Amino acid sequence: QEAEEDEAGDSSVPPTALGTTLKKRYPTVHEIEVIGGYLALEKSCLTKAGSSRKKMKISFNDKRLQTTFEYPPESSLVQEEEAEAQEEAEEEEEE
């Protein structure tokens, strides 16, 4: 019996910590290791690559709620961006 008790006592986890292993525990500040350090990114890594959406402000006139407004299709925004890029390229060539 003594041998069995010795084997149980040899575990690397202290008896007080056994109860905490069953419960989900967040790491403390000192237990967190940042790999690669903190990086300053040019763009957010959460945005899709190559997408540059323009913010559009939408407001409604209470007196004209019965009128309809047709928003331009997304393809027109792409064409607009291409035209702007072409104009910028032409301006750079002139300089």
Phi, psi and omega in degrees: 000322181297323180296320179295320179293322178296318180296320180293326180283345182278356184298149185284345181268124178295150184302328180290333182277346182299322180292329182280340180290334179283332181268138179292128183229132177279147180291151177280170181302321183286341180272350182270130177242124179270120180264125179091356178073186179265127184253139174266109183267146178293315180238160177294139179281356181272343180275155179289145181295130175083358181267129176228083182281140177267140178279135179242130179270127180243127176224156183238138176270120183300330182284339184241040182292338181279345180280156180247151178232131180261119179282146179294147179292159181299329181298330179292328177293321179295316179297321180296317179295320179296320180295319178296318180295323179293319179296319179296320180294320179293321179295322179292324179293325181292329182282000000 
